């Protein structure tokens, strides 16, 4: 099995886990992994469900989103994925999910509070909320994301208001686990607030 085949397997497993855990339903969300050449990536094809992802479901594109291999159209978030890799050489996988509690909390805060010991131990930095007024990160929106990533290089996840979590890591499974942790943290923060302690 080549490195690319292994990454395809890892992306399929991470997608399936996100679907099973309920942090992405329907046919939304997208994942990617930087390829060993550093100049291209595997990315979700548009319109598919995480629940149906297989290793062959992912397209190969360059970091600007031009398809190099595979059938179909890449996710409309390909621009965001590629530019994260260009901005953050330490990141090799990105998971973007429309997780409900994170989206709900993003209406109330500008930074998700790390309300549990678990989140404070596992998340080294903050989880900022970025106000991108679009269903995707467009080239005109990129400066909002770039400013965040450059100002806080320790940030491993952020929330797009009205849109969801973007988690970044060295591998697809670690990025998906981080997305789960961000959603769990958002859920506990929401419940804490509802209980009158927030």
N, C-alpha and C positions, 0 to 999 in steps of 0.2 A: 504494500500500500504506500503510495507517495504521500508527501506532506500535504498536497492539495486534497487528495482523497480523505485523509484524516481530518482535515479542516471541514470538509463537507459533512462528514459523519458528526463531528462535534457541533456544527451549526444545526443539523437536523435534530440532534438530541436536545440541545438548548431550546430550540423552538418548541419541540414537543413538551418539554417540561414547563415552559412558560404557559402553554395552552392548558395543560393538565392542572397547573396551580391556579389558573383563573386570572392571571395578570394580563392575559391577552385573549380575547374571544373573537369570534367571527373571522373575518379576513383582513384584519388590520395588523399593525405592527410590522417591524422589519429588523433583520439582524445582518451582521456582516463580519468578515474576518479579513485582516490584511494578509496578503499572500507573501511567501518568502522573498520574492523579488523586491518587496517594499514599494512597488510602483503600481500595484493592482490589488484587487480585492474580490472576494466572493460576496455576493449580496442577494437578498431576497428578490424573487421575481414579483412583479406587481400582481395584485389580485388573489394571491394564494392565502390559505389559512395556515397558521402555525401548526394546527392539528394534523395537517396533511403533508407537512414538509418531509421530503426525503433527500438523501445526499445529492441527487441529481436536480433538485429544485432550485439550486442557486446558480446565478449567472456570474461570469467573470467579467469585470469591467476595470478600466483604469480608474485612477482616483478622481477623475473629472466625470465619471459616469458613462463613458463610451463603452458599449458592449464589445468584448473581445471573444467571448465564447458563451454559447448557450442560446436557447430559444425563449422568446418573449421579451417583455419590457421590464427593465429594472424598477424597483420601488421608486416612488417619487421622492423618497428621502435619500436617494443615492448621493446627492450633492452634499448633504450633511455628513454622511458617513465618510466620504472621501476627504472632506475638508477637516474632519476631526483627525484623521490619520496624518494629514499634512501638518496640522498644528501641534499634534501630540505624538512624537515619535515613540513614546513609551506605551502607547495603546495599540493593541493588536486585534481587538474585538469590540464590537458595539452592539448592544441590544436596546431596541426602542419599543416600549409597550405602552398601551393606553390603559394603564392601571387605575381603577376608579378612585381609590382613596387618595392616591397621590394627586390626581386631578382635582378632587374636592378640596384638599388642603391647600393647593396652590392658589385657590381663590381667597384664602385668609392670611397667607404669610408670604414673605419675600424670600424666606429661607426655611426649609423644613427643620423643625426642632428635633434633635436627637434625644428622644424622650426615654430611651431604655439603655441599660448598661450594654446590652448586646450591640445596639447601633453605635454607641460611643466607642466600644472596643473595636468594632469591625470597619467603621467608616472614619478614615483619618482626617477628613476635612469636612467642610460644610456641604449642604445640598441646596444650592441656590435655585430659585424659581425665576425663569426667564420669560419675559412677556413678548412672545413672538406672535404677532397678529395674523396668523395664517395657518391653514391645515398642514403646512409643510415648511421647512426651513428653506427659504428661497435665497438666491445670491444677495438680494438686498437686505435679508435678515441676518446673514452670516456675521456681520460685525458685532451683533449682540452676543452671539455664542462665543466668538473669538475673544472679545474683551473679557468674558468670564474665564475662559480657559487660560488666557495669558496672565490675567490678574491673580488667579488662584490656581497655580499649576498642580496643586495637590487634589483638586476636585476630581472625583472619579464618577460622579453622577450629577445630573441636574434634571429639573422638571420643567417642561415647556407648559406654560399655563394653558388650560383648555385642551391639552394634547397628550401629555404623559411623560414617562420616565425615559431618560437616555442614560444608560449605564455603560461604562467603559472599563476594560480590563485587558489582561494579557492573553486571555483565552475565552472562547464562547461560554464555557460553563461558568467561569468566574464572573463574567459580565451578567449572565442570567441570574446567578445567585445574588449578585449585588442588586439587581432590579427587584428581586423578591424581597430582599432586606429593606430596600427603600419603601416598597409598598407596605410591608409589615409595619415599619416605623410610622408611615403616614396613617395607617389604620389605627394604631395605638394612640397617636397624637389626636386623631379625630375623636376616638372614644373617650379619651381623657378630657378633651374639651367639652364633649357632651355631658360628661359626668360632673362638670363644673369645676374641674381642677386646672383647666388651661387658661 
